[in-house]
Amino acid sequence: MWSSNFSKNALAGLTTSFALVPECIAFALVAHLNPLVGLYGAFFICTITALFGGRPGMISGAAGSMAVVIVALVAQHGLQYFLATVLLSGLMMVLFGALRMGKLVSMVPHPVMLGFVNGLAIVIAWSQLQHFKADGLWLHGAALWWMGGLVALTMLVVYLLPRLTRALPPALVAIVGVGVLSQVLHLPVRTLGDMAHIAGGLPALALPQVPMTLETLHIVLPYALLMAVVGLLETLLTFNLTDEITETRGLPNRECVALGAANVASGLFGGMGGCAMIGQTMINLGSGGRTRVSGVVAGVMILLFILFLSPLIERIPLAALVGVMLVVAQQTFAWSSLQVLGKVPRHDALLIVAVTAITVATDLAVAVLCGIVIAALSFAWRHAREIRADVTQGEDVKTYTLHGTLFFASIAHFNDLFDPQADPALVLLDCRHLRLADHSALVAVATLSERYAKAGKTLQVRHLSQRCTTLLHRSGVMAAA
């Protein structure tokens, strides 16, 4: 049983490693870096997070979302400043996890998660279209037909093989099978070697060669902070998705610390920064990878590709890898979200669509932050109207029994409930069913008391919680009965 489980996870890791290579090379080229920088980064980040992280089965590597944010830095200041940025961003991630802030991901609403997944699925699929170009021009004629045919064949194998056997990961069989077919038949297709040569030596340990001055910190700090934010966001959201798929619970703070340590190691050994990669994680999970073994195998295989196996790996047709990633994109997209758009509340449906669109148009960090802001504003707008009062009129006293939550967004509606000019000399404010949520609520009560005082009348607050009573005393508003 143990050997079977080990073999299954090892094969899943091997499959994932094939998918990691072209992505890491492409992301390195986007950042105007040597492809080996991306591969070294993938080795360190994938291996270290698999060994020490809090989410077995999740795959991390040199991610495109982090590569995009440092293009300007590399262009203006070069590789060494970039490595210093990776090192600093890793320290920030470690601090984030050490302060146990990974639980903040629980504040991300489910519609934002759906938008994140859908947006990244579209981005994954869209990015594969770049492989249908050669020297910046779209393929045409026989080259296009061969490319399209092998992509379709790869997808067909991935979809149909599980119906015949589950002994081997379908993505691995598809990649190897299409690779052997193209070599035996000498098909005129582009291979991984056409992107870049990946042969190299062992990475060397060295501190980034930058001046240790405040000016250097001024240059790298903004990029490091942005890399840390993007990396943590993508990692924690992929973390949640992996939890849902595997129906297990991971340790988010431990994952953040491990990711930070991996980025520090990558920066010290000349590699790119990185974070969790949803596409490769889906390949790993779909191939049966559930333990640390799959991640470690994927990371170690990257290093073996660089040191010994580059002649074989460079022969893999890009069409096979594109086909696998297109299947991943299709399986990653939350198709069920399309069915519920007309069933969920309108604001949730708009939130799913908005986060998806922003993810595709900009990047993950912007999309998630916008999604959280939109969700928070929507929540505040809806709950601001829920505050109400039951009014009891006596001979010389009027009682307002309030229900709901008083906070910054509900203050205007709260004020509309009262009429100091028409009310009797004594007004009771019964707060047993009212919650004062923020400082704005305390100020609103104080202001209401002043309005009654100016009208020559008395407002008494009753049944207020002990915490709010203390705060009202400190603010000098009134004596709470």
C-alpha positions in Angstrom: 0.0 0.0 0.0 2.8 2.4 0.9 4.8 1.6 -2.2 1.7 2.1 -4.4 1.0 5.5 -2.8 4.6 6.5 -3.2 4.7 5.5 -6.9 1.4 7.3 -7.6 2.7 10.6 -6.0 6.1 10.2 -7.7 4.5 9.9 -11.1 2.3 12.9 -10.4 5.4 14.9 -9.5 7.1 13.8 -12.7 4.1 14.8 -14.8 4.0 18.2 -13.0 7.7 18.8 -13.6 7.1 18.6 -17.4 4.5 21.3 -17.1 6.7 23.5 -14.9 9.6 23.8 -17.3 7.9 25.7 -20.2 6.0 28.0 -17.8 9.1 28.9 -15.8 11.1 29.5 -19.0 8.3 31.7 -20.4 8.0 33.7 -17.2 11.8 34.2 -17.1 11.7 35.5 -20.7 8.8 37.9 -19.8 11.0 39.3 -17.0 14.0 39.6 -19.4 16.0 37.0 -17.4 18.0 34.0 -18.4 15.7 30.9 -18.5 18.0 29.2 -16.0 17.1 31.8 -13.5 13.5 30.7 -13.8 14.4 27.0 -13.6 16.6 27.5 -10.5 13.8 29.4 -8.9 11.3 26.6 -9.7 13.7 24.0 -8.1 14.2 25.8 -4.9 10.6 27.1 -4.4 8.9 23.8 -5.4 11.2 21.6 -3.3 11.3 23.7 -0.1 7.6 24.4 0.0 6.9 20.7 -0.6 9.2 19.7 2.2 8.3 22.2 4.8 5.0 23.9 3.7 1.6 23.5 5.2 -0.3 22.2 2.2 0.9 18.8 0.7 -0.2 18.4 -2.9 0.1 22.1 -3.8 2.8 23.0 -6.3 4.8 26.3 -6.1 7.3 27.6 -8.6 8.6 30.6 -10.5 5.2 32.2 -11.2 4.2 34.6 -13.9 2.2 36.8 -11.6 5.4 37.7 -9.7 7.5 37.9 -12.9 5.3 40.6 -14.4 5.7 43.0 -11.5 9.5 43.1 -11.7 10.0 43.7 -15.5 10.7 47.4 -14.9 13.2 46.7 -12.1 15.2 44.2 -14.2 15.2 46.6 -17.2 16.4 49.6 -15.1 18.7 48.0 -12.5 19.6 44.5 -13.7 19.8 41.0 -12.3 21.5 41.7 -9.0 18.9 44.2 -7.8 16.2 41.7 -8.8 17.8 39.0 -6.7 18.0 41.4 -3.7 14.3 42.1 -4.3 13.5 38.3 -4.2 15.4 38.0 -1.0 13.6 40.9 0.7 10.2 39.7 -0.5 10.9 36.3 1.0 11.7 37.8 4.4 8.4 39.7 4.2 6.6 36.4 3.5 8.3 34.7 6.5 7.2 37.7 8.7 3.7 37.4 7.4 3.5 33.8 8.3 5.3 34.2 11.6 2.7 36.8 12.7 0.0 34.2 11.9 -1.7 36.4 9.3 -2.5 33.6 6.9 -5.9 33.4 8.4 -6.7 36.6 6.7 -7.5 34.6 3.5 -10.7 33.6 5.3 -11.9 37.1 4.7 -12.0 36.5 0.9 -15.7 36.0 0.0 -16.6 32.9 -2.0 -17.7 34.9 -5.1 -14.2 36.4 -5.2 -12.7 32.8 -5.0 -14.9 31.8 -8.0 -13.8 34.9 -9.9 -10.2 34.2 -9.1 -10.4 30.6 -10.3 -12.3 31.6 -13.5 -9.9 34.5 -14.3 -6.8 32.4 -13.9 -8.3 29.6 -16.0 -8.9 32.1 -18.8 -5.3 33.5 -18.3 -3.9 30.0 -18.5 -5.8 29.2 -21.7 -5.0 32.6 -23.3 -1.3 32.3 -22.5 -1.1 29.0 -24.4 -2.0 30.8 -27.6 1.5 32.4 -27.6 2.9 29.0 -28.5 1.0 29.2 -31.8 3.5 31.9 -32.8 7.0 31.7 -34.1 9.3 34.7 -34.2 6.3 36.9 -33.3 4.2 35.7 -36.2 1.2 33.3 -36.1 1.8 29.8 -37.4 0.2 29.0 -40.8 0.0 26.3 -43.3 1.4 22.8 -42.4 3.1 24.1 -39.2 -0.3 25.3 -37.8 -2.0 22.0 -38.8 0.6 19.9 -37.1 0.5 22.0 -34.0 -3.3 22.0 -33.8 -3.4 18.3 -34.5 -1.0 17.3 -31.8 -2.7 19.6 -29.3 -6.0 17.9 -30.0 -4.4 14.5 -29.8 -2.9 15.4 -26.4 -6.2 16.6 -25.1 -7.9 13.5 -26.4 -5.5 11.2 -24.5 -5.9 13.2 -21.3 -9.7 12.9 -21.5 -10.0 9.3 -22.7 -7.2 7.5 -20.8 -8.9 7.6 -17.4 -11.8 5.6 -18.9 -9.4 2.8 -19.7 -7.0 2.8 -16.8 -6.0 5.0 -13.9 -2.6 3.2 -13.3 -0.7 6.1 -15.0 -1.4 9.9 -14.9 -3.1 10.7 -18.2 -1.1 13.9 -18.7 2.2 12.0 -18.4 1.1 9.4 -20.9 0.0 12.2 -23.3 3.2 14.1 -23.0 5.5 11.1 -23.4 3.3 9.5 -26.1 3.1 12.7 -28.3 6.8 13.3 -27.7 7.7 9.8 -28.9 5.3 10.0 -31.9 6.8 13.3 -33.1 10.4 11.9 -32.8 9.6 8.7 -34.6 7.8 10.3 -37.4 10.1 13.4 -37.5 7.2 15.7 -37.4 8.0 19.4 -38.1 6.8 20.8 -34.8 8.3 23.2 -32.3 9.9 21.7 -29.2 10.8 22.9 -25.8 14.4 23.4 -27.0 13.1 26.1 -29.4 12.1 28.2 -26.4 15.5 28.0 -24.7 18.3 25.7 -23.9 18.1 24.5 -20.3 21.4 22.8 -19.8 23.4 24.2 -16.9 25.3 23.5 -13.7 24.5 23.5 -10.0 23.3 26.9 -8.7 26.0 28.8 -6.7 25.4 30.5 -3.3 26.1 34.2 -3.4 24.7 37.3 -1.8 23.2 39.8 -4.4 26.0 42.1 -5.5 24.3 45.4 -4.6 25.4 48.3 -2.4 24.1 47.9 1.2 22.7 51.4 1.3 19.4 53.2 1.9 19.3 54.1 -1.8 19.3 50.3 -2.6 16.5 49.7 -0.1 14.6 52.6 -1.7 14.8 50.9 -5.1 14.0 47.3 -4.1 11.5 47.8 -1.3 8.4 48.8 -3.4 9.0 45.8 -5.8 9.7 43.4 -2.9 6.4 44.5 -1.1 4.4 44.1 -4.4 6.0 40.6 -5.0 5.2 39.6 -1.4 1.6 40.7 -1.7 1.0 39.0 -5.1 2.8 35.8 -4.0 0.9 35.5 -0.7 -2.4 36.2 -2.3 -2.0 33.7 -5.1 -0.6 31.1 -2.7 -3.4 31.5 -0.1 -6.1 31.4 -2.7 -4.6 28.3 -4.3 -4.3 26.9 -0.8 -8.0 27.3 -0.2 -8.8 25.7 -3.6 -6.5 22.7 -2.8 -8.2 22.3 0.6 -11.6 22.1 -1.2 -10.4 19.6 -3.8 -8.7 17.3 -1.4 -11.3 17.8 1.4 -8.5 18.3 3.9 -7.2 21.2 6.0 -3.7 22.6 5.6 -1.7 25.1 7.7 -1.7 28.5 6.0 0.8 30.2 8.3 3.3 27.4 7.9 2.8 27.6 4.1 3.6 31.3 4.2 6.8 30.8 6.2 7.9 28.0 3.9 7.2 30.1 0.8 9.2 33.0 2.3 12.1 30.7 3.1 12.0 29.3 -0.4 12.1 32.7 -1.9 15.1 33.7 0.3 16.9 30.5 -0.8 16.1 31.2 -4.5 17.4 34.8 -4.2 20.6 33.6 -2.6 21.2 31.0 -5.3 20.3 33.2 -8.3 16.7 32.1 -8.9 13.4 33.9 -9.6 10.8 34.6 -6.9 7.7 32.5 -6.9 4.5 31.3 -5.3 1.8 28.7 -5.7 0.9 27.9 -9.3 -2.7 26.9 -9.8 -2.2 25.3 -13.2 0.6 23.0 -12.0 -1.3 22.3 -8.8 -4.3 21.1 -10.8 -2.1 18.9 -12.9 -0.5 17.4 -9.7 -3.9 16.8 -8.0 -5.4 15.5 -11.2 -2.5 13.0 -11.5 -3.1 11.7 -8.0 -0.5 13.8 -6.1 -1.6 14.3 -2.5 1.6 14.1 -0.4 4.9 15.9 -0.1 6.5 13.3 -2.4 4.8 14.7 -5.5 6.1 18.3 -4.9 9.6 17.1 -4.0 9.8 14.9 -7.1 8.6 17.8 -9.3 11.3 20.1 -7.8 14.2 17.7 -7.9 13.3 16.7 -11.5 13.7 20.3 -12.5 17.3 20.2 -11.3 17.9 16.9 -13.0 16.6 18.3 -16.3 19.1 21.2 -16.0 22.1 18.9 -15.0 21.6 15.7 -17.0 18.4 15.4 -19.0 18.2 18.6 -21.0 18.8 16.8 -24.4 15.7 14.7 -23.8 13.5 17.4 -22.3 14.3 19.8 -25.1 12.7 17.3 -27.5 9.3 17.5 -25.9 6.8 19.1 -28.4 5.3 22.3 -27.2 2.0 21.0 -28.6 1.9 18.3 -25.9 2.4 20.8 -23.1 -0.1 23.2 -24.6 -2.7 20.4 -24.8 -2.2 19.5 -21.2 -2.5 23.2 -20.0 -5.6 23.7 -22.1 -7.2 20.7 -20.3 -6.1 22.2 -17.0 -7.7 25.5 -17.9 -11.0 23.8 -18.8 -11.0 21.8 -15.6 -10.0 24.8 -13.4 -12.8 27.0 -14.7 -15.7 26.8 -12.3 -18.4 26.0 -14.8 -21.0 25.7 -12.1 -20.6 29.4 -11.4 -22.3 30.1 -14.8 -25.3 28.1 -13.7 -25.6 30.0 -10.4 -25.2 33.5 -11.8 -29.0 33.8 -12.2 -29.7 32.2 -8.8 -27.4 34.0 -6.4 -28.1 37.6 -5.3 -27.3 40.1 -8.0 -24.4 41.6 -6.1 -22.7 38.2 -5.8 -23.1 37.5 -9.5 -21.7 40.9 -10.4 -18.8 40.2 -8.0 -17.9 36.9 -9.8 -18.0 38.6 -13.2 -16.0 41.6 -12.0 -13.2 39.6 -10.3 -12.9 37.4 -13.4 -12.7 40.3 -15.7 -10.2 42.2 -13.6 -8.0 39.1 -13.2 -7.8 38.7 -17.0 -7.3 42.5 -17.7 -4.8 43.3 -14.9 -3.4 40.8 -12.4 -4.5 38.7 -9.5 -3.5 41.1 -6.7 -5.6 43.9 -8.2 -8.5 41.6 -8.9 -8.7 40.1 -5.3 -8.2 43.5 -3.6 -10.9 45.0 -5.8 -13.2 42.0 -5.1 -12.8 42.4 -1.4 -13.4 46.1 -1.6 -16.5 45.6 -3.7 -17.8 42.9 -1.4 -17.2 45.0 1.7 -19.0 48.0 0.1 -21.9 45.8 -1.0 -22.2 44.4 2.5 -22.1 47.8 4.1 -24.7 49.2 1.7 -27.1 46.3 2.3 -26.8 46.2 6.1 -26.9 50.0 6.4 -30.7 49.8 5.6 -31.4 47.1 8.1 -31.3 49.2 11.3 -34.9 49.9 12.6 -36.7 51.1 15.7 -39.8 49.9 17.6 -41.4 53.1 19.1 -43.4 53.1 22.3 -45.2 56.4 23.2 -46.1 57.1 26.9 -47.5 60.1 28.6 -44.2 61.8 29.3 -41.7 59.4 27.8 -41.0 57.9 24.4 -39.0 54.7 24.0 -37.0 53.7 20.9 -36.1 50.0 20.9 -33.4 49.7 18.2 -32.6 46.6 16.2 -29.6 46.0 13.9 -26.0 47.2 13.7 -25.0 50.8 14.0 -21.8 51.6 12.0 -20.4 54.2 9.6 -22.8 53.3 6.7 -26.0 53.1 8.7 -25.6 56.5 10.6 -27.7 58.5 8.2 -30.6 56.0 8.4 -30.2 55.9 12.2 -30.5 59.7 12.5 -33.7 59.7 10.4 -35.4 57.5 13.0 -35.5 60.4 15.6 -37.3 63.7 15.8 -35.9 65.7 18.8 -38.3 68.7 18.1 -41.5 66.6 18.3 -40.4 64.1 21.0 -41.3 64.5 24.7 -39.0 65.8 27.3 -37.6 62.3 28.2 -36.5 59.9 25.5 -35.3 56.4 26.2 -32.9 54.7 23.8 -33.2 50.9 24.4 -30.1 49.3 22.9 -30.6 45.7 24.0 -31.0 44.6 20.4 -28.5 47.1 18.9 -24.8 46.6 18.3 -22.4 49.6 18.1 -19.8 48.3 15.7 -17.3 51.2 15.4 -16.2 54.6 16.6 -18.6 56.3 14.1 -21.5 54.6 16.0 -20.4 56.1 19.3 -20.1 59.5 17.7 -23.6 59.1 16.3 -25.0 58.4 19.7 -23.1 61.4 21.2 -24.4 63.6 18.4 -27.9 62.4 18.9 -27.6 63.2 22.6 -26.5 66.7 21.7 -29.4 67.2 19.4 -31.9 66.4 22.2 -29.9 68.6 24.7 -30.1 71.6 22.3 -33.9 71.0 22.1 -34.0 71.1 25.9 -34.7 67.4 26.3 -33.1 64.4 27.8 -31.9 61.2 26.0 -31.1 58.2 28.2 -29.3 55.2 26.8 -30.3 51.8 28.4 -29.2 48.2 28.1 -26.0 49.0 26.3 -23.2 46.4 26.4 -20.5 46.9 29.0 -17.9 47.6 26.4 -19.9 50.3 24.7 -20.9 51.8 28.0 -17.3 52.2 28.9 -16.5 53.8 25.6 -19.4 56.2 26.0 -18.1 57.2 29.5 -14.6 57.7 28.1 -16.0 59.9 25.4 -17.9 61.9 27.9 -21.2 61.4 26.1 -23.7 60.7 28.9 -24.3 58.5 31.9 -25.7 55.3 30.6 -28.6 53.9 32.7 
